[in-house]
C-alpha cells in the first residue's frame, strides 16, 4: 500500500499513478534525442522541434514526484493565462513552455494541450486547458510552480477565457508581430483588465519575414497604454527568447493572495468539469484558501450537496495523483457525487465541518462566515438552435449525450422541445455559430449522436398588448402572432415598454486594411448597422497602404448570427478580424416568416426576420425547397408567407402517367374522358395526400439558415 492508501499500479496509467518513476535517459533515449541533434555553430540558433518522435509512455514516465509540487511555498506560485487573437500562437507558446520546464520532452506532438478531436481537426483551441509546471529559476536559485491556462482565441469561446482568468493573477497578452493588434486581442485585453490582472505583453512570430516588433510596441502603447519597453519579443515556433517569458512571469505576475495557513478554511473555485465514463464528474478547481485532502467531505455552496473526496491530482500535463491540494494550486477533484448535473461551473467548494461551524458559532467580526468566491459572470446565449435526432428511436441517446456534454460546456443552455415535423428534441442556446458547430461535432465524435439542427435564431423580447413586462422568445413558434397583432384599441400599461418586438444588438469591432474599408462599410449598412467609431492604427512606417483601420458598428445580432463573418472574410480576402459584445435591445419591425407545404405550415422551417428582408428570404427558401423536395403523384405547392400575405410561391409538378399511351385510334371525346378522369384522381390525391419531408432534406436545408441569398 502506498501513501495514498491504494495498491501501487503501473506508472503508465495517468489516473492511477500514485508516484512517478525516476527518469532514466539511457533507457528512454530522451537525452539521446538531444545528442543526435546536429552540432551548434558559434552563434546560438533555435531549431524547430520535431513532429512526434516522443511517445506518451516517455512523458508519463518522466512525471515528477507529487511532493515536488506540494513543497513549493505559496509565495513561489504563479497562476497565469495566455490570451490572444485566434492563430497568434497561444498553443505553440504553451508547447515551448512545457518543453523548457521539462514537463514534456522535445519532439512531442504539436499543440499538446489541445486534447479534443474537434480541436485537432479544426486546428483551434476550444476548451481552456491547465497545466502545472515546475521551473528552477537560475537567477534566484528557487523553484517556482507555474500554473498555466491555455485559452481559446475565437470570439465564440470568450466564456472559456473569462472563467480561466478567474483563477489567474496575470496574463500573457500574445500579439502576432506580423499582424499586430486584432479584434480579439482588444476583447481579451479588456477581459484581463476587468480582473485587474498583471499584463505581460509578448510579440510572437518575430522570425516571420513581415514581423514588425517596433510597430507592435507602438500599437500597444497607442491602443492599450502599455509601455513598449515591457514587450517581450519571441518566436514560439523555434523557441527564440522564450526563456525571457518565464522570467517575466516570475517578476511581473504576483503570487496568489489566498490563505495558506494551517487553520485556513477551504474555499475552492470550480473552473471546469468533464465527464469520465469510469469516474463520473471530474472537476477542475482552483484552491484559493485552505487545503483539501482525500477523504474530506466537501459541500457545494450553490446546491448544498455534500460528497466525499475520492481523488485529487494535478495536470503535469498528464494527470498526477496527489494527497492534497493547498492554496494557490490548480488541479482536479473527483468526489463520490456521480450525478453530472450536480456539478456547477463557478461553484465554491468548502469543507462540511467548516460550514457547520459557521452555522453554529458566528463570531462578531465575521471571521467564521464562509462566503462564496466571486465567480465569473454567467454566459448569455446569443444564438439558439433546435437539435433533433435523426430518428425518434435515438432521442434517449441524444438526451444522455447533451446532458454529459453540457456538463463540460456550461455556456450551452438546453430545454426540451417538440416539433411536429422532427419530433422530440432540444432547444439549445450557444455563444455563436462556431460554438454551435463545434457542439454538433463533439456530439457526433464523442458520443456518436447524429443531429438535425434547425436554422439559428436569436433571443427576442416581445411586449404583448396589455402586458407590462417583456417575454423572451427564442423560437419562431413561441411568438403569438395573432395576439401581437391585436394591439389596436388595447391601452398601454403605464411604465411598460412599447408593444412590439425588440431584437438584441451587438457592438462589433472590426480591424481591417485601409483598402477594404469601403467593402466593410457597405456590408455593415446592408446588415442595418450604425457606425460608432472609425480609427486609423498606423504602424511604425507611418501612414500608407499598410495602415490598418479599427471600425466599430452597432449591429442586430440576428444579422451577425447567420453569415456575417463568412461574408466579411470573403470581401476582405480573409484579412479582416471580427469580434463583438452584447449591447442591449432595440425595438425593430420583426415578423415571422412561415413556410407552407400545400397550405400546411412546417414549424421547423419558420423563422423570425426583419420585414424589409422577408420577401427576399422567402423567395430563397421556396426556391431551395423546390430543389430538395421529391416529386409526388400530385402537385406540391410551396409558399412563404408573413401572416396571411404570401410573399413567394413555387410549385413542384406531379408525376403524370400517359393514360393515352395504349389508345391510338379513338375519338376526341374518349380521350378527353380519360384525361378528365385522371385529373379528378389527382385532385383527390392532393386533398388526402401529405408531403413528408425526409430528414436528409431537413439537414441540408436548415444548415444554411434564414438568408436571402
Secondary structure, 3 states (H helix, E strand, C coil): CCCCCCCCCCCCCCCCCCCCCCCCHHHHCHHHHHHCCCCCCCCCCCCCCCCCCCCHHHHHHCCCCHHHHHCCCHHHEEEEEEEECCCCCHHHHHHHHHHHCCCCCCCCCCCCCCCCHHHHHHCCCCCCEEEEEEEECCCCCCEEEEEEEECCCCHHHHHHHHHHHCCCCEEEEEEECCCCCCHHHHHHHHHHHHCCCEEEEEEECCCCCCCCHHHHHHHHHHHHCCCHHHCEECECCCCECCHHHHHHHHHHCCCCCCCCCCCCCCEEEEEEEEEECCCEEEEEEEEEECEEECCCEEEECCCCCEEEEEEEEEECCCEEEECEEECCCEEEEEECCCCHHHCCCCCEEEEHHHHHHHHHCCCCCCCCCCCCCCCCCCCCCCEEEEEEECCHHHHHHHHHHHHHHHHHCCCCEEEEEEECCCEEEEEEEECCHHHHHHHHHHHHHHHCCCEEECCCECCEEEECCCCCCCEEECCHHHCCHHHHHCCCCCCCCCCCCCCEEEEEEEEEEEEEEHHHHHHHHHHHHHCCCEEEEEEEECECCECCCCCEEEEEEEEEHHHHCCCHHHHHHHHCCCCCEEEEEEEEEEEECEEEEEEEECCEECHHHCEEEEHHHHHHHHHHHHHHHHHHCCCCCCCEEEEEEECCEEEEEEEECCCCCCCCCCCCCCCHHHHHHHHHHHHHHHHHHHHHCCCCCCHHHHHHHHCCCCCCC
